[in-house]
Amino acid sequence: MSRTFHTAGAGRQFWWWGGAALALLAFIRITRELMEGDVDAMDKAFLLSVARCRTPRLTIAAIDISALGSVTLVVLFSALALLLLLVLRDRMGALQLFASSAGAGILTVITKDIMERIRPVEVQQLVVAFGFSYPSGHSVSASALYLTIAIIVSRYLRRPALNFVLFASASAILILVAASRVYLGVHYATDVISGILLGAAWALLLAGLFARRGRPAGHPPIR
């Protein structure tokens, strides 16, 4: 039995780290093209196109969706998830979630300070945003948090259909948060795409580190 868990954990570790490497390479590629000025024209054209689609109802929805990646809700959801994991005696899951959220914040600050990209000025910003633009902190935090939650929850699930719904839902949240930041005029498209990639790389890296432990003992899978 232990050999089975070890083999399964090694297999998961391979896929998680492979995904992390791909996400990181894509992030590096976009960052390099940004530094060379290859994406500026595309970013500005896309931002202007999105701004022309603004309506009062879409603006309200975008503000609400954007909040899912805000510091307030990310900290709140992280705290609630940590509490639940501790109640379930899943201490390693709690540690993984904490590392994901804390690490995402640190990576965002470091990368922003290195790149120092100014926020868009081509369109009106519909919400107040501070600091540099690249990468989107909302996208990094949302990607790291919601993907990590999905990864941890997937350990309790056995049916592939449930796992598909779980990760599809997490992915939908990431895309909506990222899109809302561009719509609100506080980020370029490359900011949010890179934010998703950086957050995903961090979440998948941690998933690989914690892969071999498998499902917490004493908790049967949800069928």
N, C-alpha and C positions, 0 to 999 in steps of 0.2 A: 504493500500500500504506500509506504513512504517513497519507494522508487517511482511509483506512478505519479505522486504529487511532485516529486523532484523533476521528472521529465516534463510534466505539464507546465510547471513553473518556468523551466528553461525555454520551452516553446513560446510561452507568453512573453517572456523577457526578450526573446529575439524579435518578435513582432513589434513590441512597444519601442524598443531601442531603434529598430529600423525605421519606424514612423517618426521618431524624434529626430533621427539623422536627416531624413528627407525634409521635414519641416524646417530644421535649422539651416540646411543648405539653401532652401528657397528663400528664407529670411535674409541670408547673407547675399544672395544674388540680387534681391530687390534693393537691399541697402547699398550695394556697390553701384547699381545703376542709378540710384538716387544721388549718390555722391558724385557721379560723373555727369549728372544733369540730364540723363536720358529719359526721365519720366515726368519732368516738370510740365511740359506741354500737355501731355495726356492727362495728368492730374487736374490741371486747371480747366481743360475742356470738359472733362467728366463732371467736375464740381459745378460748373456753370449749367450743364445740362440737367443735373439733379435739382438745382435751385429753381429752374423754370417749372418744375413739377410741384412746387410747394402749394399746399392748400391749408386752410385753418384746421381741418380735421386731421390731416396727415401730420401737421406740426404737433398737435396735442398727442397723437399716438407716438410720434418719434420721441418726444420728451419723456413719455412714460416708459417706453422701451429702453431708451438710453439709460434710465435709472438702474436697470438690471446690471449694468457694469460700473455703477458709481461706487465710490469708496464706502458710503453708508450701507448700501444693500449688500455689497460683497462682504463687508465685515459682519453684517447681521446674519447673512446666510451661512457664512463660514462658522460663526459661533453656534448657530443652531445645529448645523451638521456635526460639528465637533461634539456638542452635547449629546446628540443622538448616538454617535459612534461610541462615546464613553459609556452611555447607558447599555449599549449592546456589548460592552467589553471588547470592542474592537480598537484596542489602543494603537496598533500599527496603522490602522486606517485613519485614526485621528491624527497621528503623527504625519502621515502622508498628506492629508488635507491641509494641516497647518503649514507644512513645508511648501506646499503648492501656492497657497495664498501669500505667505510671507515672501517667498522667492520671486513671485510674479511682481510684487511691489518693488523689490530691490532691483530686478532686471529692468523694469520700466524707468526708474530714476536714473540708473547708470546709462542706459541707452539714450535717453532723452538728453542728458547732459553731454554725451559724446557728440550726438548728431546736431543738436541745437537748431532744429528746423522751426522756422516761424509758422504760426498757424495761418490758415488761409485768410487773405484779405480781399479776394476777388468777389466774395458774396457777403451778404449780411449774416453775422453769427446770431442765431436765434436763442442761444443760451450763453451764459458766461463761462468761459473756460480759461484756465491759467496755465502757465508753463509752456514748454515746447510741444511741438505737434507730433514728432516721430519718435517712437511708434505711439499709437493710441493706447493710453493707459486703460481706458474702458475695455478695449478689445483684448489686451494682454490679460487683465484680471478676469474678465468673463471667460475667456478661453481656458485659462489655467483652472479656475474654480469649477466651472460646470463640467468640463471634461474629466477632471479628477473625481468629482462626485459620481459621474456616470461610470467611471472605471471601478470605483469602490463598490457601488451598488451592483455592478455586473457580476461581482464575485458571489453574490447571493442568489443570482438567477441561473437557471439551467436551460430554459427554453430560448433558442436562438431568436425567436420572434420578439420576445420581451427585450432582449439585448438590442435588437435592431431598433425598436421603438425608443428605447432609452437613449441610444447614441444619436438617433435622428433628431430627437427632441433637443438634446444638448447642442447639436450642430445648428439647428434652427435658431436657437437663442443667440448663438455667437454671430450668425449672419445678420440677424435682425438688429442686434446691438451695434455691430459695425456699420450697417447701412444707416442707422439712425444718426450716427456721429457725422457721417458725410452729409446727410440731409440737413442737419442742423448747422452746417457750415463751419464746424470747428476742427474738421480733419479732412485731409485728402484721402483718396482711395488707397494709395500705397501705405498711408499711415495705419489704416484699419486692417488691411490685408497682412501687413507685417506684424501688427499686434496679435492677430489671431495665430499666425505662424509661430511667433516667439512664445506665446502662452501655451500653445499646443506642444511645442518641443519640450518645454519645461514639464508639463503634465505627463507626457509620454516617457520622458527620462525618469521621472519619479516612479511611474507605473512599472518600468523595467526593474528599478531597484527593489520594489516591493513585490514583484511578481511571484517569487518562489514561495512566499508564505501561504498562498492559496486562500481559501475561504476560512474565516475565523472558526476555531473549534467550537462545537456546541451549537452552531447555527445551521440548520438544514437548508438546502437550496430552495428557492421559491420556484415552483413549477408553473 
